Amino acid sequence: MKLDNVDIELLRLLQNDSKKTTKQYADALHLSKTAVYERIRRLERNGVITQYTALVDKVKVGRDFMVLCQIRLVQHTKENVIKFEREVLQLKEVSECFHVGGDYDYILKIFLKDMKSYREFMLTKLTAIANIGNTQSSFVIKEVKNSPSVHI
């Protein structure tokens, strides 16, 4: 799908605040409500917009201890990769999982209450996954930049 300048600006507006009304977007783009509504539907149908979500304050929900955990599999076989990915999808504490190149095979972004919770998570859940050969954890001191938006 080819995006024009209006599509790009609309996507920027939606990424910034997707709870505005169609009229508010129309006013900002100097278009009719119908034109904006049709553009949004087209972007959804074509998979450019994949979902709408609410961002939660991690401190207020008691999940502000962030860990970036690097995982190395014992063997990087197709079977091990599929099994690991299937099992990590079941871990609610893991918000993101990246299959990466380099010294490690995966990087997990994990949110928990505190270090004690992380230790419990490691002992009872993460290390229960077969074929993990090595882990290395980094504990986030401060988020300098965190944006769910994609720069277009």
C-alpha beads as a LAMMPS data file, in Angstrom:
LAMMPS data file: protein, C-alpha beads

152 atoms
151 bonds

1 atom types
1 bond types

-500.0 500.0 xlo xhi
-500.0 500.0 ylo yhi
-500.0 500.0 zlo zhi

Masses

1 110.0

Atoms # bond

1 1 1 0.000 0.000 0.000
2 1 1 1.338 3.406 -0.983
3 1 1 1.026 6.051 1.743
4 1 1 0.569 9.668 0.727
5 1 1 1.444 12.691 2.881
6 1 1 -2.075 12.866 4.336
7 1 1 -1.927 9.186 5.360
8 1 1 1.425 9.783 7.037
9 1 1 0.149 12.817 8.934
10 1 1 -2.996 10.931 9.956
11 1 1 -0.861 8.064 11.261
12 1 1 1.243 10.523 13.267
13 1 1 -1.911 12.002 14.792
14 1 1 -3.336 8.556 15.598
15 1 1 -0.070 7.360 17.165
16 1 1 -0.017 10.455 19.339
17 1 1 -3.636 10.107 20.525
18 1 1 -5.993 7.548 19.014
19 1 1 -8.931 8.576 21.225
20 1 1 -9.712 11.789 19.392
21 1 1 -12.835 11.983 17.293
22 1 1 -12.854 11.692 13.528
23 1 1 -13.905 15.335 13.451
24 1 1 -10.811 16.377 15.402
25 1 1 -8.558 14.546 12.948
26 1 1 -10.517 16.001 10.019
27 1 1 -10.054 19.527 11.389
28 1 1 -6.312 18.984 11.869
29 1 1 -5.947 17.610 8.339
30 1 1 -8.361 20.080 6.713
31 1 1 -10.471 17.215 5.350
32 1 1 -14.059 16.096 5.763
33 1 1 -14.993 13.605 8.489
34 1 1 -15.987 11.104 5.815
35 1 1 -12.616 11.379 4.059
36 1 1 -10.756 10.806 7.326
37 1 1 -13.046 7.934 8.325
38 1 1 -12.442 6.241 4.953
39 1 1 -8.675 6.720 5.230
40 1 1 -8.624 5.184 8.716
41 1 1 -10.696 2.190 7.552
42 1 1 -8.401 1.719 4.525
43 1 1 -5.312 1.822 6.784
44 1 1 -6.932 -0.780 9.057
45 1 1 -8.030 -3.048 6.172
46 1 1 -4.541 -2.971 4.674
47 1 1 -2.901 -3.831 7.996
48 1 1 -1.072 -0.520 8.394
49 1 1 -2.989 0.064 11.646
50 1 1 -2.849 -3.230 13.506
51 1 1 -4.486 -2.359 16.830
52 1 1 -5.464 0.348 19.270
53 1 1 -4.190 0.090 22.828
54 1 1 -3.946 1.911 26.149
55 1 1 -0.569 2.699 27.689
56 1 1 -0.452 1.956 31.411
57 1 1 1.650 3.747 34.030
58 1 1 4.013 1.004 35.237
59 1 1 4.538 2.636 38.635
60 1 1 0.815 2.891 39.362
61 1 1 0.263 -0.803 38.583
62 1 1 3.345 -1.923 40.511
63 1 1 5.316 -3.232 37.518
64 1 1 8.092 -0.667 37.235
65 1 1 11.062 -3.039 37.706
66 1 1 12.224 -3.587 34.128
67 1 1 14.689 -6.280 33.131
68 1 1 16.276 -6.866 29.748
69 1 1 17.213 -10.533 29.738
70 1 1 19.441 -11.981 27.032
71 1 1 18.937 -15.664 26.292
72 1 1 21.262 -18.080 24.541
73 1 1 19.822 -21.413 23.508
74 1 1 21.834 -24.595 23.993
75 1 1 21.495 -25.288 20.286
76 1 1 20.059 -22.940 17.716
77 1 1 17.956 -25.513 15.883
78 1 1 14.580 -24.900 14.259
79 1 1 12.913 -27.166 16.828
80 1 1 14.506 -25.343 19.793
81 1 1 13.642 -21.926 18.357
82 1 1 9.977 -22.852 17.807
83 1 1 9.682 -24.465 21.249
84 1 1 11.302 -21.504 23.028
85 1 1 9.137 -18.956 21.222
86 1 1 5.962 -20.937 21.939
87 1 1 6.805 -21.128 25.651
88 1 1 7.898 -17.493 26.048
89 1 1 4.579 -16.351 24.561
90 1 1 2.902 -17.841 27.652
91 1 1 4.914 -15.711 30.105
92 1 1 2.734 -12.722 31.027
93 1 1 5.684 -10.937 32.643
94 1 1 7.441 -10.756 29.267
95 1 1 6.148 -7.760 27.331
96 1 1 8.487 -8.107 24.349
97 1 1 10.694 -10.825 22.908
98 1 1 13.192 -10.256 20.115
99 1 1 15.014 -12.947 18.151
100 1 1 18.404 -11.324 17.551
101 1 1 21.784 -11.944 15.994
102 1 1 25.010 -11.685 17.961
103 1 1 26.215 -13.371 21.130
104 1 1 22.687 -14.150 22.339
105 1 1 19.656 -15.523 20.538
106 1 1 16.869 -13.566 22.260
107 1 1 16.297 -10.428 24.275
108 1 1 13.289 -10.355 26.589
109 1 1 11.760 -7.208 28.055
110 1 1 10.276 -8.153 31.412
111 1 1 8.201 -6.084 33.861
112 1 1 7.882 -7.126 37.498
113 1 1 7.345 -5.635 40.930
114 1 1 10.914 -5.921 42.233
115 1 1 14.117 -7.984 42.345
116 1 1 12.503 -10.622 44.553
117 1 1 9.772 -11.085 41.924
118 1 1 12.398 -11.368 39.203
119 1 1 14.272 -14.046 41.112
120 1 1 11.035 -16.006 41.538
121 1 1 10.255 -15.565 37.829
122 1 1 13.718 -16.828 36.855
123 1 1 13.571 -19.841 39.156
124 1 1 10.027 -20.977 38.456
125 1 1 9.266 -19.895 34.906
126 1 1 12.180 -18.888 32.731
127 1 1 14.584 -21.642 33.729
128 1 1 11.755 -24.159 33.333
129 1 1 11.971 -23.612 29.556
130 1 1 14.048 -26.346 27.972
131 1 1 17.139 -25.626 25.887
132 1 1 18.156 -22.363 27.556
133 1 1 21.922 -22.508 27.778
134 1 1 22.741 -19.113 29.226
135 1 1 21.048 -15.932 30.421
136 1 1 22.338 -12.463 31.157
137 1 1 20.138 -9.876 32.817
138 1 1 20.386 -6.087 32.780
139 1 1 18.280 -4.020 35.162
140 1 1 16.962 -0.714 33.868
141 1 1 17.922 2.248 36.030
142 1 1 15.983 4.822 34.005
143 1 1 14.046 4.843 30.748
144 1 1 15.591 7.677 28.782
145 1 1 13.282 7.239 25.804
146 1 1 10.288 4.950 25.400
147 1 1 7.958 5.536 22.507
148 1 1 5.488 3.053 21.060
149 1 1 5.267 5.182 17.907
150 1 1 6.934 4.310 14.626
151 1 1 8.582 7.314 12.982
152 1 1 7.231 7.650 9.466

Bonds

1 1 1 2
2 1 2 3
3 1 3 4
4 1 4 5
5 1 5 6
6 1 6 7
7 1 7 8
8 1 8 9
9 1 9 10
10 1 10 11
11 1 11 12
12 1 12 13
13 1 13 14
14 1 14 15
15 1 15 16
16 1 16 17
17 1 17 18
18 1 18 19
19 1 19 20
20 1 20 21
21 1 21 22
22 1 22 23
23 1 23 24
24 1 24 25
25 1 25 26
26 1 26 27
27 1 27 28
28 1 28 29
29 1 29 30
30 1 30 31
31 1 31 32
32 1 32 33
33 1 33 34
34 1 34 35
35 1 35 36
36 1 36 37
37 1 37 38
38 1 38 39
39 1 39 40
40 1 40 41
41 1 41 42
42 1 42 43
43 1 43 44
44 1 44 45
45 1 45 46
46 1 46 47
47 1 47 48
48 1 48 49
49 1 49 50
50 1 50 51
51 1 51 52
52 1 52 53
53 1 53 54
54 1 54 55
55 1 55 56
56 1 56 57
57 1 57 58
58 1 58 59
59 1 59 60
60 1 60 61
61 1 61 62
62 1 62 63
63 1 63 64
64 1 64 65
65 1 65 66
66 1 66 67
67 1 67 68
68 1 68 69
69 1 69 70
70 1 70 71
71 1 71 72
72 1 72 73
73 1 73 74
74 1 74 75
75 1 75 76
76 1 76 77
77 1 77 78
78 1 78 79
79 1 79 80
80 1 80 81
81 1 81 82
82 1 82 83
83 1 83 84
84 1 84 85
85 1 85 86
86 1 86 87
87 1 87 88
88 1 88 89
89 1 89 90
90 1 90 91
91 1 91 92
92 1 92 93
93 1 93 94
94 1 94 95
95 1 95 96
96 1 96 97
97 1 97 98
98 1 98 99
99 1 99 100
100 1 100 101
101 1 101 102
102 1 102 103
103 1 103 104
104 1 104 105
105 1 105 106
106 1 106 107
107 1 107 108
108 1 108 109
109 1 109 110
110 1 110 111
111 1 111 112
112 1 112 113
113 1 113 114
114 1 114 115
115 1 115 116
116 1 116 117
117 1 117 118
118 1 118 119
119 1 119 120
120 1 120 121
121 1 121 122
122 1 122 123
123 1 123 124
124 1 124 125
125 1 125 126
126 1 126 127
127 1 127 128
128 1 128 129
129 1 129 130
130 1 130 131
131 1 131 132
132 1 132 133
133 1 133 134
134 1 134 135
135 1 135 136
136 1 136 137
137 1 137 138
138 1 138 139
139 1 139 140
140 1 140 141
141 1 141 142
142 1 142 143
143 1 143 144
144 1 144 145
145 1 145 146
146 1 146 147
147 1 147 148
148 1 148 149
149 1 149 150
150 1 150 151
151 1 151 152
